[in-house]
Amino acid sequence: MRNLAVLTSGGDAPGMNAAIRAVVRTGLSHGMNMWGVCRGYAGLIEGDFRRLGARDVGGIIQRGGTMLGTSRSMEFMTQDGMELAMRRLHGAGIEGLVVIGGNGSQRGAEALHQMGFPVVGIASTIDNDLSGSDVTIGVDTALNVALNAIDNLKVTASSLQRTFLVEVMGRHCGYLALMAGIAGGAEAVVLPEVEFTPENLAVHIIECYDRGKPHVIVVVAEGAKYNAEGLCRYFKEKELIPGHEFRSTVLGYVQRGATPTCADRLLGTQLGVAAVEQLVAGRLGVLVGVHKGETITTPLAEIAGRDKPLDPRFLKMAEMLAK
């Protein structure tokens, strides 16, 4: 294999640049010509490739986002789009591809693998909902951003004796909300995976204040039935807690754009090196992830399109500690 390309797809995650850097420099150490695909699968369809040398990936390990850009391409997931992508790869002389991204990205990687193209995936999503890895690139940074916000809000919440609803990212998965809630000592977490009613949450909030708490912090995943702002409106309209003030804080894309933590830089580097080594060894069509600190591989066919469920032990822990 002489020409190897790397692309980032889907939502950006802190640590992606560390993975790109590791892929490029590992490939160069094996004597390969390295290429970057700009703007994910959309750029792949358009043949938007750039040659990458060691200096091109210098000074990026500490940067959030992805130097290659990213996108979500519906066109790629059509048969015509995938066939065009294959023609672009063959036309550029590229013989292997590393795909850095989450569930949708790895579905695309599996589609290319089924069409006979050598591909390896790297687990990268702040939602940590991708099977095949205990933790994915970007999770640690996103959690630390959320935790810092919760810590700061606790100070003002105690001073004003108010309830703050902190909304974190997670359209389909409540992992960030659950873990940030546990680590931040929140009084409640609201998740897409767990049924709840605003009325029950209101009762819990009242009980917290009755026990002498000076504040209440509720961490809400954006994909829950009611997001943070929706809950605030519901509480006010229904007068569930008369005379009580609620405030919502939406963290949103702040979690994506943060400077990657040491853990995410190391994880991105570890998985980037491993992905190239898999291609060199001829182990194709796999996702590179970690399990109990060790690098592992899982066939893309086993993880593409499958969401990783929340660990019930942590759900029980959050409920037990929210007293």
N, C-alpha and C positions, 0 to 999 in steps of 0.2 A: 504494500500500500504506500503510494508516494504522495497522494494529495488527500488531505483530510480537512473537513470543514466543521465549524461549530456554529450553532444558532441558539438564541434564547427566544422563548415563546411564551405567550400568555401574560399573566401579571408579573411585573418585575419584583424581584426579591433581593434584599441586601445580602451580598455574598455571591451574587451571580458573576460579578466581575472577577472575584477571586477564582471562580471555577473556569471562566474563560482564560484567564492568565495561566492557570495550571494546565489546561488542555493544550494551549498553544505551545508553551515551553516544553511540555512533555513530548508533544509531537515533534518539535524541532530536535529534541535530543535523540529521537529515533530516526533522524534524517528525513523527515517528511516536509513537504511544502504545506503550510497552514493557511487556511482561508476562513474568513468570517462571513456569515450570511447576515446581512443587515435587515432589520425589521421582521424577524421571525419568518413564519411560513409565507407571509405576503411577499417578503423580499426574495424568498426561495422561488416562488412562482415567477417573479420578475427577473430572476437571475442577477440579483443585486449582491454580488460577492466582492470582497476585498481581501487582498493578500495581507497576511499578518506575520510580522517578525517579532523577535523578542522585545525590541524597543517599542513596538506598537502597543504592547500590553504592559509596559512599564508604568508605574504610578497609578494604577487603577485599583489595586487591591483594597484600598481604603475608601473607595467611592461606592455609594449606593447605586441602585439602578443597574443598567447594563449598557456598556459602551457600544454594543451592536444594535441597540434598539430592540423593540419587541412589538408584537401585535397579536390580534386574534383574527384569523382568516377563515371565514366561512367558505370561500372559494376553494381553499386547499382541500377541504373535506369532501369535495365532490370528486367523482371519478376523473373528470376532465382536468381538474386542478392538480390532482396527484400525478396524473400522467405528464402534465406540463412540468411539474416539479422534477420528475425523473429525467425528462429531456434536458432541463437546465443543468442538473447535476452531471449528467453524462457529457453534455456539451462543454462544460468547464473542465472536464477531466477529473472531477472529484470522485474519489473511490470509497469514501467513508464519511459518516456524519455523526456528530455528537449533539444531542438535543437536550438543552437545559430548560426544565419547566415542570409544570404540574400535570394534572390529570388530562386536560385537553391536549397539551403538548405531547404527552406520551402516547395518547391515542394516535396522533399523527405519526409519531415515530414507529409505532407498531404497524400502521398502514404501509409505510415505506418498507419496513422489514418484510411484510407479506408480499410486496412487489419485487422482492429480491435484492433490495439495496442494503449494504452493511451499515447498521445504525446501532448506537448505544445511547441510552437515556441517563440523565442525571436528575435526581429527585430535588426539585426546587419549587417550593410554594410556602408562603407564610401561613397558610391554613393548616398545614401538616395533615392533610386528608388523603395523601397519596400512599397506597399500600406499597410495601417493598422497602420501607425505611422507617426506623423508629422516629427519626426527626429529619426534617427537610431543610434545605438552605433557606434562610430568611426568618425562620421561626424565632430563634433566640433574639434577634434584633427587634422584631415586631413586639415580642413579649416585653422586652425591656422598655420600649417606648410606652407601651400601655401601662406598665407598672410605674414608671416615673410620673405619668399623668395622674394615676390613682393616688399615689403618695402625695402629690401636690394638692389635689382636690380635697383630700382628707383634712388638710390643714384649714382650708377655708370653710369646709363643710362643718367642722367642729366649732369654728368661731361663730358661724351664723346659725347653727343648728338646723341645717337644711338637708334634704335628700338629694344626692347627685346621681344621675343616671349617665354612665359612661359607655358610649357605644364604640365598640371595636369592630374591625373587619371580620368577615365570615358570613358570606351569603348563604352557604349551604352547610357549613361546618362551624360548630361552636367551640372548637379547640382553644382558640386564642382567648375567648371570653372566659372559658372554664379555668384555664391555667392562670390567667391574669387575675381572675377573681380570687382564686386560692392564694396565690403569692401576694396579692395586695390586701388580703384580709377583708374582702368585700362581704357585705351582709347578704347578698343574693346575686345569682347569675341567671340570665335569661338566654336560653339556647334554642336554636331551630329544632334540635333533636328531642327536646323535652316539652311535653304539653304543660301549659300553665294558663292561668287566667289573671287579668289585672286585679280582680277582686281578691284572690288569694294572696297576691303579692302585696296588696294594700294591707291586708291583715297582718302579714309578716312584718311589714315596716312599722305598723303601730306597735306590735309586740316588742320590736327592737327598742323603740323609744320608751316603752313601759318598763323595760329592763334597765333603763338608765343610760342608754347609749346617747352620746352627744351628736351623732350624725349617722346617716345610713348611706352606704355606697352600693349601688346596683350596677353590675357590669352586664351590658346587653350586646349580644351579637347582632350585627346589622341585618341578618337574614331571619331573625326571630319573627314570630307572628306580629308582634308590635315592636318597632324599633324604639330608641330612646325618646325621640320627639313624640312619637305616637303614644307612648305610655304617659308622658307628661300631659298631653292633650286629653287623654282618656281620664286620667285622675282628676283633672280640672273640670271637665264637662260632667262627669258623673258624681263629682264631689265626694269621692271615696274617702278622702282624709280632709275634712273641712278645715280651712285656716292654715293648712300646711303648705309650705313652698317647695316646689321641685325645680331643679335645674338640670338641663341635659348638656352634655359635652360630646361631640362627635369627633373622634380622632381621625377617621378616614385615612386618606393617603399619606398622612404623616408617618404612619407605621411602615409604609413601603419605602419612603425616601430617606430613611435615617442612615447614618454611617454604620456600616456593618460591625457587629461586635467581634471580639477575638474568636468566639466560638463559631460564628458564621464564616469568618475568613478561613479558619482552619478546616471547617467542614467542606467549604467550596473547593479548597485546595486538595483535600484528601480525595474527594469524589472526582475532581477533574483529572487528577493523575490516574486514578483507577479506571476511568472511562477509556482513556487512550490505551492503557495496558490491556484492557479487554479486547479492543479492536486489533491490537498487535497480535494477541494470542488467538484471534479468530473466534472469540466467544461473542457472537452477535445477537441482536434482538433482545437485549437484556437491559434492565434498569439497574444502575449502580446506586446503592444506598448504604445505610449503616444499621447494624443490629448489635446491641450491647457493646458499642464502641468499635466493632469490627466491620470492615468493608464487606458487603455482600452483593450478590447479583440475583435478580429475579426476572424470569422471562416476561417481556412486555405483554405477552398475551394473557398473563395471569393478573396483571395490575391495571391495564388500560381500561378506563371506564368504571373501575371499582373504587368506591369511597371507603376510606378507613374509618371504622366506627370509633366513637369516643370510648375511652377506657372506663367501664362502670365503677372501678375502684375510685377514680377521681371524682366522679359524680357523687358517690356516697360521701367522699371526703368533704366536698364543698358543702353539702347539706349539713353534715355533722358539725362543721366548724363555724357555720353562719349563725352563731348564737349571740 
